[in-house]
Amino acid sequence: MKTIDILLNHNVEDILTQTVEVLNGGGVVLMPSDTCYGLSAKALSHESVKKIASIKQQSVDKPISVFLGNKKMLWDFVEKDPIIEEFIELYWPGPVTLILPLKNSDEFIGFRLPDHGLMQELSNRLNSLIYTSSANMHGKPEAYNVHQFFDQFEIKPNIDLVLDAGTVDFRPPSLVLKFLDNQFVVLREHPIIQNIGLNFLLKKEN
């Protein structure tokens, strides 16, 4: 396991190059995001899902959201819709995960554009979505520094690369909305919901 202290290493290009190499090679990276630390791997590979699930000690059937590098990337996977388009123009990037139907499929997947330059740049350089799940053992609290993550395990999990940014500001996990019948259904609350217009017909799932 390699660790890069990104508070001490100010060579952003070097950090990006090494991280892209690990992700392209099928590795898992522990890194900060705009909320908590996350476990990231290149999407859309079932092997990546299995690796993250194994680290978190959770079922491989538990959905993992994907991060995008830019808004346009979404339309490679989701049919254009004026409601979704208006929403992401207003509220992305930020702590909002949208669970949307994939093109020509009954399957839904969670998409997020993080308000985090490193995560966006990685996705853009990979030209790929990035699986990202909160850095914690299943059932344990989210980690806001590297030590909080590793302290949850008796045996240190196999992480290919750690990007250590110290302790990040406490921010709750993202708001989760599912798009159904031209409405956004609230699956997980977040304070940002107070800033979202009622014209999007937000309602709680029964």
BALOBA-1460 file (C-alpha; in Angstrom, 3 decimals):
// residues 206
<rec num="1" residu="m" x="0.000" y="0.000" z="0.000"/>
<rec num="2" residu="k" x="1.386" y="3.370" z="-1.032"/>
<rec num="3" residu="t" x="0.485" y="6.606" z="0.730"/>
<rec num="4" residu="i" x="0.832" y="10.110" z="-0.676"/>
<rec num="5" residu="d" x="0.555" y="12.993" z="1.782"/>
<rec num="6" residu="i" x="-1.119" y="15.545" z="-0.459"/>
<rec num="7" residu="l" x="-0.687" y="18.269" z="2.153"/>
<rec num="8" residu="l" x="3.093" y="17.938" z="1.772"/>
<rec num="9" residu="n" x="3.280" y="16.925" z="-1.893"/>
<rec num="10" residu="h" x="2.199" y="19.964" z="-3.871"/>
<rec num="11" residu="n" x="2.984" y="18.361" z="-7.242"/>
<rec num="12" residu="v" x="-0.631" y="17.959" z="-8.348"/>
<rec num="13" residu="e" x="0.387" y="16.543" z="-11.721"/>
<rec num="14" residu="d" x="2.399" y="13.786" z="-10.047"/>
<rec num="15" residu="i" x="-0.499" y="12.935" z="-7.704"/>
<rec num="16" residu="l" x="-2.939" y="12.774" z="-10.618"/>
<rec num="17" residu="t" x="-0.596" y="10.637" z="-12.733"/>
<rec num="18" residu="q" x="-0.014" y="8.091" z="-9.975"/>
<rec num="19" residu="t" x="-3.690" y="7.921" z="-9.052"/>
<rec num="20" residu="v" x="-4.839" y="7.483" z="-12.662"/>
<rec num="21" residu="e" x="-2.289" y="4.685" z="-13.076"/>
<rec num="22" residu="v" x="-3.657" y="2.847" z="-10.023"/>
<rec num="23" residu="l" x="-7.300" y="3.297" z="-11.075"/>
<rec num="24" residu="n" x="-6.574" y="2.222" z="-14.657"/>
<rec num="25" residu="g" x="-4.874" y="-0.866" z="-13.258"/>
<rec num="26" residu="g" x="-8.019" y="-1.887" z="-11.392"/>
<rec num="27" residu="g" x="-6.829" y="-0.654" z="-8.003"/>
<rec num="28" residu="v" x="-8.762" y="0.925" z="-5.138"/>
<rec num="29" residu="v" x="-7.822" y="4.372" z="-3.823"/>
<rec num="30" residu="l" x="-8.689" y="5.858" z="-0.442"/>
<rec num="31" residu="m" x="-9.061" y="9.597" z="-0.961"/>
<rec num="32" residu="p" x="-10.900" y="12.684" z="0.278"/>
<rec num="33" residu="s" x="-14.010" y="14.000" z="-1.446"/>
<rec num="34" residu="d" x="-16.256" y="16.999" z="-0.883"/>
<rec num="35" residu="t" x="-17.981" y="15.135" z="1.951"/>
<rec num="36" residu="c" x="-16.001" y="12.410" z="3.755"/>
<rec num="37" residu="y" x="-13.168" y="10.125" z="2.628"/>
<rec num="38" residu="g" x="-14.159" y="7.605" z="-0.018"/>
<rec num="39" residu="l" x="-13.054" y="4.330" z="-1.557"/>
<rec num="40" residu="s" x="-12.750" y="4.776" z="-5.308"/>
<rec num="41" residu="a" x="-12.221" y="2.461" z="-8.282"/>
<rec num="42" residu="k" x="-12.707" y="2.759" z="-12.015"/>
<rec num="43" residu="a" x="-16.253" y="2.047" z="-13.183"/>
<rec num="44" residu="l" x="-18.063" y="0.158" z="-14.657"/>
<rec num="45" residu="s" x="-16.397" y="-3.088" z="-13.675"/>
<rec num="46" residu="h" x="-17.897" y="-5.825" z="-11.526"/>
<rec num="47" residu="e" x="-14.378" y="-6.519" z="-10.236"/>
<rec num="48" residu="s" x="-14.247" y="-2.961" z="-8.886"/>
<rec num="49" residu="v" x="-17.568" y="-3.496" z="-7.096"/>
<rec num="50" residu="k" x="-16.269" y="-6.735" z="-5.588"/>
<rec num="51" residu="k" x="-13.061" y="-5.082" z="-4.375"/>
<rec num="52" residu="i" x="-14.853" y="-2.182" z="-2.686"/>
<rec num="53" residu="a" x="-17.458" y="-4.528" z="-1.184"/>
<rec num="54" residu="s" x="-14.701" y="-6.789" z="0.163"/>
<rec num="55" residu="i" x="-12.900" y="-3.869" z="1.800"/>
<rec num="56" residu="k" x="-16.114" y="-2.533" z="3.360"/>
<rec num="57" residu="q" x="-17.226" y="-6.085" z="4.285"/>
<rec num="58" residu="q" x="-20.589" y="-5.575" z="2.635"/>
<rec num="59" residu="s" x="-22.656" y="-7.448" z="0.045"/>
<rec num="60" residu="v" x="-21.669" y="-7.079" z="-3.599"/>
<rec num="61" residu="d" x="-25.367" y="-6.445" z="-4.246"/>
<rec num="62" residu="k" x="-25.283" y="-3.155" z="-2.335"/>
<rec num="63" residu="p" x="-25.334" y="-0.359" z="-4.953"/>
<rec num="64" residu="i" x="-22.291" y="1.888" z="-5.313"/>
<rec num="65" residu="s" x="-22.668" y="5.351" z="-6.812"/>
<rec num="66" residu="v" x="-20.428" y="6.781" z="-9.503"/>
<rec num="67" residu="f" x="-18.673" y="10.149" z="-9.675"/>
<rec num="68" residu="l" x="-18.457" y="12.106" z="-12.929"/>
<rec num="69" residu="g" x="-15.882" y="14.638" z="-14.049"/>
<rec num="70" residu="n" x="-18.378" y="16.954" z="-15.738"/>
<rec num="71" residu="k" x="-22.109" y="17.355" z="-16.378"/>
<rec num="72" residu="k" x="-21.949" y="16.358" z="-20.052"/>
<rec num="73" residu="m" x="-20.667" y="12.912" z="-19.141"/>
<rec num="74" residu="l" x="-24.078" y="12.080" z="-17.621"/>
<rec num="75" residu="w" x="-25.796" y="12.018" z="-21.027"/>
<rec num="76" residu="d" x="-23.576" y="9.161" z="-22.206"/>
<rec num="77" residu="f" x="-25.491" y="6.977" z="-19.751"/>
<rec num="78" residu="v" x="-28.866" y="8.651" z="-19.186"/>
<rec num="79" residu="e" x="-31.504" y="9.853" z="-21.655"/>
<rec num="80" residu="k" x="-31.744" y="13.635" z="-21.756"/>
<rec num="81" residu="d" x="-34.642" y="14.950" z="-19.732"/>
<rec num="82" residu="p" x="-35.458" y="18.654" z="-19.217"/>
<rec num="83" residu="i" x="-36.172" y="18.222" z="-15.497"/>
<rec num="84" residu="i" x="-32.888" y="16.423" z="-14.838"/>
<rec num="85" residu="e" x="-31.041" y="18.893" z="-17.056"/>
<rec num="86" residu="e" x="-32.424" y="21.891" z="-15.155"/>
<rec num="87" residu="f" x="-31.668" y="20.248" z="-11.823"/>
<rec num="88" residu="i" x="-27.998" y="19.540" z="-12.523"/>
<rec num="89" residu="e" x="-27.481" y="23.031" z="-13.912"/>
<rec num="90" residu="l" x="-28.681" y="24.420" z="-10.573"/>
<rec num="91" residu="y" x="-27.306" y="21.959" z="-8.031"/>
<rec num="92" residu="w" x="-24.237" y="20.235" z="-9.485"/>
<rec num="93" residu="p" x="-21.447" y="20.080" z="-8.518"/>
<rec num="94" residu="g" x="-22.300" y="19.371" z="-4.911"/>
<rec num="95" residu="p" x="-23.436" y="16.791" z="-2.345"/>
<rec num="96" residu="v" x="-26.406" y="15.501" z="-4.360"/>
<rec num="97" residu="t" x="-26.574" y="11.943" z="-5.694"/>
<rec num="98" residu="l" x="-29.192" y="11.354" z="-8.386"/>
<rec num="99" residu="i" x="-30.387" y="7.790" z="-8.897"/>
<rec num="100" residu="l" x="-31.337" y="7.714" z="-12.552"/>
<rec num="101" residu="p" x="-32.431" y="5.090" z="-15.100"/>
<rec num="102" residu="l" x="-29.740" y="3.970" z="-17.520"/>
<rec num="103" residu="k" x="-30.375" y="4.287" z="-21.240"/>
<rec num="104" residu="n" x="-32.268" y="1.363" z="-22.742"/>
<rec num="105" residu="s" x="-32.393" y="-0.381" z="-19.385"/>
<rec num="106" residu="d" x="-34.577" y="-0.944" z="-16.341"/>
<rec num="107" residu="e" x="-31.494" y="-0.501" z="-14.156"/>
<rec num="108" residu="f" x="-30.926" y="2.585" z="-11.986"/>
<rec num="109" residu="i" x="-27.553" y="3.903" z="-10.848"/>
<rec num="110" residu="g" x="-26.524" y="6.767" z="-8.564"/>
<rec num="111" residu="f" x="-24.618" y="9.624" z="-10.222"/>
<rec num="112" residu="r" x="-22.821" y="12.498" z="-8.524"/>
<rec num="113" residu="l" x="-20.649" y="15.392" z="-9.666"/>
<rec num="114" residu="p" x="-18.564" y="16.191" z="-6.567"/>
<rec num="115" residu="d" x="-17.536" y="19.718" z="-5.708"/>
<rec num="116" residu="h" x="-13.946" y="18.508" z="-5.544"/>
<rec num="117" residu="g" x="-11.384" y="19.402" z="-8.188"/>
<rec num="118" residu="l" x="-9.224" y="16.308" z="-7.704"/>
<rec num="119" residu="m" x="-12.154" y="13.906" z="-8.122"/>
<rec num="120" residu="q" x="-13.421" y="15.746" z="-11.206"/>
<rec num="121" residu="e" x="-9.987" y="15.808" z="-12.818"/>
<rec num="122" residu="l" x="-9.426" y="12.104" z="-12.190"/>
<rec num="123" residu="s" x="-12.706" y="11.207" z="-13.874"/>
<rec num="124" residu="n" x="-11.938" y="13.473" z="-16.827"/>
<rec num="125" residu="r" x="-8.433" y="12.048" z="-17.291"/>
<rec num="126" residu="l" x="-9.688" y="8.497" z="-17.046"/>
<rec num="127" residu="n" x="-12.557" y="9.399" z="-19.398"/>
<rec num="128" residu="s" x="-14.547" y="7.154" z="-17.111"/>
<rec num="129" residu="l" x="-17.000" y="7.190" z="-14.252"/>
<rec num="130" residu="i" x="-15.462" y="6.415" z="-10.866"/>
<rec num="131" residu="y" x="-17.132" y="4.148" z="-8.326"/>
<rec num="132" residu="t" x="-16.979" y="5.884" z="-4.960"/>
<rec num="133" residu="s" x="-18.342" y="4.636" z="-1.655"/>
<rec num="134" residu="s" x="-17.876" y="6.211" z="1.763"/>
<rec num="135" residu="a" x="-14.705" y="5.018" z="3.473"/>
<rec num="136" residu="n" x="-15.916" y="2.867" z="6.343"/>
<rec num="137" residu="m" x="-16.592" y="-0.693" z="7.308"/>
<rec num="138" residu="h" x="-20.245" y="-1.516" z="6.623"/>
<rec num="139" residu="g" x="-22.315" y="-0.293" z="9.572"/>
<rec num="140" residu="k" x="-19.538" y="1.940" z="10.932"/>
<rec num="141" residu="p" x="-19.429" y="5.767" z="10.692"/>
<rec num="142" residu="e" x="-17.916" y="7.599" z="7.730"/>
<rec num="143" residu="a" x="-14.223" y="8.508" z="8.044"/>
<rec num="144" residu="y" x="-12.990" y="12.083" z="7.905"/>
<rec num="145" residu="n" x="-9.313" y="11.171" z="8.075"/>
<rec num="146" residu="v" x="-7.236" y="8.142" z="7.162"/>
<rec num="147" residu="h" x="-6.817" y="6.977" z="10.766"/>
<rec num="148" residu="q" x="-10.577" y="6.945" z="11.402"/>
<rec num="149" residu="f" x="-10.913" y="4.558" z="8.459"/>
<rec num="150" residu="f" x="-8.143" y="2.112" z="9.335"/>
<rec num="151" residu="d" x="-9.029" y="2.087" z="13.045"/>
<rec num="152" residu="q" x="-12.315" y="0.345" z="12.137"/>
<rec num="153" residu="f" x="-10.463" y="-2.814" z="11.107"/>
<rec num="154" residu="e" x="-8.576" y="-5.417" z="13.124"/>
<rec num="155" residu="i" x="-6.673" y="-6.385" z="9.992"/>
<rec num="156" residu="k" x="-5.723" y="-3.467" z="7.745"/>
<rec num="157" residu="p" x="-7.621" y="-3.789" z="4.444"/>
<rec num="158" residu="n" x="-5.801" y="-4.008" z="1.136"/>
<rec num="159" residu="i" x="-5.861" y="-0.495" z="-0.369"/>
<rec num="160" residu="d" x="-3.671" y="0.128" z="-3.405"/>
<rec num="161" residu="l" x="-3.163" y="3.859" z="-2.857"/>
<rec num="162" residu="v" x="-3.982" y="6.291" z="-0.044"/>
<rec num="163" residu="l" x="-4.237" y="10.029" z="-0.697"/>
<rec num="164" residu="d" x="-3.895" y="11.528" z="2.780"/>
<rec num="165" residu="a" x="-5.249" y="15.078" z="3.072"/>
<rec num="166" residu="g" x="-5.373" y="15.078" z="6.869"/>
<rec num="167" residu="t" x="-8.734" y="15.617" z="8.546"/>
<rec num="168" residu="v" x="-11.331" y="17.049" z="6.179"/>
<rec num="169" residu="d" x="-14.183" y="19.272" z="7.339"/>
<rec num="170" residu="f" x="-17.164" y="17.339" z="8.634"/>
<rec num="171" residu="r" x="-19.877" y="17.224" z="6.003"/>
<rec num="172" residu="p" x="-22.678" y="14.634" z="6.011"/>
<rec num="173" residu="p" x="-23.015" y="12.129" z="3.151"/>
<rec num="174" residu="s" x="-24.805" y="13.424" z="0.079"/>
<rec num="175" residu="l" x="-28.515" y="13.953" z="-0.419"/>
<rec num="176" residu="v" x="-29.885" y="10.999" z="-2.399"/>
<rec num="177" residu="l" x="-32.770" y="11.549" z="-4.817"/>
<rec num="178" residu="k" x="-34.356" y="8.978" z="-7.116"/>
<rec num="179" residu="f" x="-36.007" y="10.166" z="-10.324"/>
<rec num="180" residu="l" x="-39.407" y="8.516" z="-10.773"/>
<rec num="181" residu="d" x="-42.380" y="9.713" z="-12.846"/>
<rec num="182" residu="n" x="-40.853" y="13.169" z="-13.357"/>
<rec num="183" residu="q" x="-40.352" y="13.632" z="-9.613"/>
<rec num="184" residu="f" x="-37.373" y="13.396" z="-7.302"/>
<rec num="185" residu="v" x="-38.033" y="11.051" z="-4.398"/>
<rec num="186" residu="v" x="-35.929" y="11.660" z="-1.280"/>
<rec num="187" residu="l" x="-34.076" y="8.524" z="-0.228"/>
<rec num="188" residu="r" x="-31.547" y="10.178" z="2.110"/>
<rec num="189" residu="e" x="-31.788" y="13.596" z="3.717"/>
<rec num="190" residu="h" x="-29.096" y="16.311" z="3.714"/>
<rec num="191" residu="p" x="-29.214" y="19.968" z="4.791"/>
<rec num="192" residu="i" x="-28.809" y="21.066" z="1.154"/>
<rec num="193" residu="i" x="-32.414" y="20.004" z="0.536"/>
<rec num="194" residu="q" x="-33.468" y="23.332" z="2.062"/>
<rec num="195" residu="n" x="-31.929" y="25.089" z="-0.957"/>
<rec num="196" residu="i" x="-33.686" y="22.992" z="-3.590"/>
<rec num="197" residu="g" x="-36.732" y="24.487" z="-5.276"/>
<rec num="198" residu="l" x="-40.141" y="22.962" z="-4.677"/>
<rec num="199" residu="n" x="-40.750" y="23.006" z="-8.431"/>
<rec num="200" residu="f" x="-38.839" y="19.737" z="-8.547"/>
<rec num="201" residu="l" x="-41.725" y="18.161" z="-6.593"/>
<rec num="202" residu="l" x="-39.565" y="16.579" z="-3.935"/>
<rec num="203" residu="k" x="-41.366" y="14.053" z="-1.802"/>
<rec num="204" residu="k" x="-40.376" y="11.334" z="0.631"/>
<rec num="205" residu="e" x="-40.540" y="7.746" z="-0.486"/>
<rec num="206" residu="n" x="-43.254" y="5.809" z="1.332"/>
